[in-house]
Amino acid sequence: MRLRGRRLPKSRVLAAACALAIAGAVVPATQVVAQAGTTKDHGPKPTIVLVHGAWADASSWNPVISRLQHDGYIVVAPPNPLRGVDYDAQTLKNYLATIEGPIVLAGHSYGGVVITNAAAGNPHVKALVYDDAYIPAQGETVFQINAAQPGSCVTADPSTFLNLVQYPGAPQGDYDAYLKVAPNGAYRGFAECFANGVPRAQARLLAAGQRPFAVSAGSEPSGTPAWKTIPSWAVVGTADHGASPCVVDTLILDLDGSGGSEKTADGDEGLFGRVQGRCCGPV
C-alpha cells in the first residue's frame, strides 16, 4: 500500500518513522498500523539511539532529538568515531550493551552501515531505522554501493572533492578525509553536495565543523546484516546528493522479500516506509 503525503520537514518525518518503529517494537506487527498513532502505553518506552554519518557529529540529530524528547522518550546520540566499519560498529555495540530495556536504533548515511553491524546479536534492539542511509548486505562497502548507481556527489575522482590529511597511527595509505568546501569541476561544493537544501549560513557552519572520515572505512566490507533478523524502516530523502535516492532505492529493492507491507509519504526532503524484517519497498 502506498500513501502520498504532504511535504514535511525531515525531522518530523524521521520522528514519525521512529514512532512507527517504536510501535512495531512494543506491539504485535498486525496492530502497528492501527495503534501507531495512539498514546496507549504498551510497555516501557524504548531508548532511541541515533547514529550520525560521515563528516557530521551528533548535533545533526538535534531537531529529531527535540521532537522525541518532547514526546517523553529517552534519546541518546553517541559519537561515531568514523574510523572503520568494524571499529565503529564495535564501539557502538559496546555502548548499546550499557542500555537497559528495548532499543530503537537509527543511523544516517554511513551510520546505516554502523547500525547494520552493531545491532547484530543484541536482543534489546527491537527496530532499525535507516535515514538516507546505506543498508549493506554482507561483504558490501560504501564505495561499492555508491558506484553502483548514479546520483551521489562523492563518486568522482577523490582529489576533486576531498582534502586528505595524515593522522597518527594510520595504516599505510589511509588518511582522514574532509569534504572540500568550494566547487571543483563536477563536484558542486559542500553546500550543494553534503548540505543540499540547508540554508547557506547553516551549511557554512557544517563545513567548518565537519568531522573527518577515514578513507579506509569506505572500502571496508560490511559484516552479517542485522536487518535480516530485526524489523527495519527506511527514510529516503528525495533530494539527497550523498547517499542518493537511486542508491537507497536499489538497496531497498535488493533487500525486499520479507513479504511485509509498505507505506510511503513523500515530499521534497523525505519519505518513510516499513516492511517487517527488511526495509521499505520501491519509492
Secondary structure, DSSP 8 states (H G I E B T S, - for coil): ---------HHHHHHHHHHHHHHHHHS-GGGHHHHTTS----SS--EEEEE--TT--GGGGHHHHHHHHHTT--EE------S-HHHHHHHHHHHHTT--S-EEEEEETTHHHHHHHHSTT-TTEEEEEEES-----TT--HHHHHHHSS--SS-S-HHHHEEEE--TT--TT--EEEE-SS-BTTB--HHHHTSTTS-HHHHHHHHHT---EEGGGGGS---S-GGGTS-EEEE--TT-SSS-HHHHHHHHHHH--S---------SS--EEEETTB-----
